[in-house]
Amino acid sequence: EDKVVQSPLSLVVHEGDTVTLNCSYEVTNFRSLLWYKQEKKAPTFLFMLTSSGIEKKSGRLSSILDKKELSSILNITATQTGDSAIYLCAEPAGGTSYGKLTFGQGTILTVHP
Amino acid sequence: NAGVTQTPKFRILKIGQSMTLQCTQDMNHNYMYWYRQDPGMGLKLIYYSVGAGITDKGEVPNGYNVSRSTTEDFPLRLELAAPSQTSVYFCASKRGETGDSGNTIYFGEGSWLTVV
């Protein structure tokens, strides 16, 4: 059974801080790892990392996949209060072609002014 | 752009009642999913469908049923509501298999269900 574990479960920082969120996975037939941001409603897609695309960046957010360590990190630099959210990582369960996702528990990030 | 639309957004049920959460998407996506999210937890897959007429169980299917009579609609049925089904429910859809856009899943805005 595939497993995705995130840490820390919660994090409180002040604006301007840099944070690193962790995601480790134990899966069969790795295909991809996805990062989502969830603010009170549905998760919104951030990044997808694959064997051929192990590093992604968008503005202040960046993510790296470490296939050797079976893990990924999500970095947020110069945090803003709008970054407060739950950050979820997920992977297609069992490497299936149907895109069923196994999610981690999420990291609750709170950014204070 | 409607995307994935879920109704109702909020509902309170009494134990033993039945209800259907509606989900429709207008993107002609083949794959559709129902997830539930309990407080402080990630999402868990209830049921999924790879096309009209085809459904299959996910990780936590007990107490739920689904049908997929059209490409657009994927309703989730709770037959005998129990307090353990208090959760936020997300419907999602996915286009296909290849490329970044094919691997991204589009979520509805969620349905908050409380069983008392």
Contacts between the chains, C-beta under 8 A, distances in Angstrom:
chain1	res1	chain2	res2	distance
A	4	B	42	7.5
A	6	B	42	7.9
A	9	B	40	7.6
A	32	B	103	5.9
A	34	B	103	7.5
A	34	B	104	7.6
A	41	B	109	4.9
A	41	B	110	5.7
A	42	B	90	5.8
A	42	B	107	3.6
A	42	B	108	6.1
A	42	B	109	5.3
A	42	B	110	5.7
A	43	B	43	7.4
A	43	B	90	7.7
A	43	B	107	5.7
A	44	B	107	7.8
A	45	B	104	4.9
A	45	B	105	7.4
A	48	B	100	5.7
A	48	B	103	5.7
A	48	B	104	6.8
A	88	B	42	5.7
A	88	B	43	7.3
A	90	B	42	7.4
A	90	B	43	7.7
A	92	B	103	7.6
A	93	B	45	7.4
A	93	B	59	8.0
A	97	B	97	5.9
A	98	B	31	6.2
A	98	B	48	6.6
A	98	B	50	5.7
A	99	B	31	5.9
A	99	B	33	7.9
A	99	B	94	4.8
A	99	B	97	7.8
A	99	B	103	6.6
A	99	B	105	6.3
A	100	B	33	7.0
A	100	B	45	5.4
A	100	B	48	5.8
A	100	B	58	6.4
A	101	B	33	7.9
A	101	B	35	7.9
A	101	B	43	7.2
A	101	B	45	6.9
A	101	B	105	6.8
A	102	B	45	7.9
A	102	B	59	7.9
A	103	B	42	3.2
A	103	B	43	4.6
A	103	B	44	7.3
A	104	B	42	5.3
A	105	B	40	7.0
A	105	B	41	5.7
A	105	B	42	5.1
A	106	B	40	7.6
A	106	B	41	7.3
A	106	B	42	5.2
A	108	B	40	7.9
